[in-house]
Amino acid sequence: MTVEKDKEIKREINRLTNLYKDIDRVKRLTAKNLIEEVAFMKATLKELKELIDEHGPIDEMPQGEYSILREHPALKSYNTMVQRYSTIIKQLMDLLPKEQQKEVDDGFEAFLNEK
């Protein structure tokens, strides 16, 4: 893992942990594991998005004397991970009291709109 990715993960863990500091202990312990996973996923999604932007969504794969076009492996990973990321964010949101759920910005919209 790169130093920059590690810093990004720690920043996201700190940001999200701060949102869950006032919930009950059991929910906070559940949230801790989910927060660690979603922070890693967010940083990885950023890496994958950069690869897709750099190389495009289609990859040319050599097959002996010819080559075929296929979905770039980074795009496939991105699509799978973004679905799981969304699921974990929903699980985290469900742990918050209803009035606090509306206040939370997970940064996902901004992340998707980055260029």
C-alpha positions in Angstrom: 0.0 0.0 0.0 1.3 3.4 -0.9 2.0 6.0 1.8 -0.6 8.4 0.2 -3.2 5.7 0.1 -2.5 4.8 3.8 -2.9 8.5 4.7 -6.1 8.8 2.8 -7.5 5.7 4.5 -6.6 7.0 8.0 -8.2 10.4 7.2 -11.4 8.7 6.1 -11.4 6.4 9.2 -11.0 9.5 11.5 -13.7 11.4 9.6 -16.2 8.6 9.8 -15.3 7.5 13.4 -16.0 11.1 14.5 -19.6 10.7 13.2 -20.2 7.6 15.3 -18.6 8.7 18.6 -21.9 9.4 20.3 -23.8 6.2 19.4 -24.1 3.3 21.8 -21.2 1.0 22.4 -22.5 -2.0 20.5 -23.3 0.0 17.4 -20.0 1.8 17.6 -18.1 -1.5 17.7 -20.0 -2.7 14.6 -19.4 0.7 12.9 -15.7 0.5 13.6 -15.2 -2.6 11.4 -17.4 -1.2 8.6 -15.6 2.1 8.7 -12.2 0.5 8.3 -13.5 -1.5 5.3 -15.3 1.5 3.6 -12.2 3.7 4.1 -10.1 1.1 2.3 -12.7 0.8 -0.4 -12.9 4.5 -1.0 -9.2 4.8 -1.4 -9.1 1.8 -3.7 -12.0 3.1 -5.8 -10.0 6.3 -6.3 -7.0 4.3 -7.6 -9.2 2.3 -9.9 -10.9 5.4 -11.2 -7.5 6.9 -12.0 -6.5 3.7 -13.9 -9.7 3.8 -15.9 -9.3 7.5 -16.7 -5.7 6.8 -17.8 -6.2 3.6 -19.8 -9.9 3.8 -20.8 -12.6 1.3 -20.1 -11.6 -1.0 -22.9 -8.4 -3.1 -22.8 -6.7 -4.9 -25.7 -5.8 -8.5 -24.8 -3.3 -10.4 -27.0 -4.4 -13.9 -28.1 -1.5 -15.4 -29.9 -1.5 -13.8 -33.4 -4.5 -11.6 -32.8 -5.9 -9.6 -30.0 -9.4 -9.0 -28.6 -11.0 -6.0 -26.9 -12.4 -6.5 -23.5 -13.6 -4.6 -20.5 -10.6 -3.2 -18.6 -9.9 -5.3 -15.5 -9.9 -2.1 -13.4 -13.4 -1.2 -14.6 -14.7 -4.6 -13.7 -13.1 -4.3 -10.2 -14.4 -0.7 -9.9 -18.0 -1.7 -10.7 -18.0 -4.6 -8.2 -16.4 -2.6 -5.5 -18.6 0.5 -5.9 -21.7 -1.7 -5.3 -20.2 -3.1 -2.1 -19.1 0.3 -1.0 -22.7 1.6 -1.4 -24.0 -1.4 0.6 -21.6 -0.7 3.5 -22.4 3.0 3.5 -26.1 2.1 3.8 -25.3 -0.2 6.7 -23.3 2.6 8.4 -26.1 5.1 7.9 -28.6 2.6 9.4 -26.5 2.6 12.6 -27.0 6.4 13.1 -30.0 7.8 14.8 -32.6 8.9 12.2 -32.1 12.6 12.8 -28.3 12.4 12.2 -28.6 10.4 9.0 -29.7 13.4 7.0 -26.6 15.4 8.1 -24.0 12.9 7.0 -22.1 13.4 3.7 -20.0 10.3 3.0 -18.2 12.2 0.3 -19.2 9.6 -2.3 -21.0 12.1 -4.6 -17.9 14.3 -4.6 -15.7 11.3 -5.2 -17.7 10.2 -8.2 -17.5 13.8 -9.6 -13.7 14.1 -9.2 -11.7 14.5 -12.3 
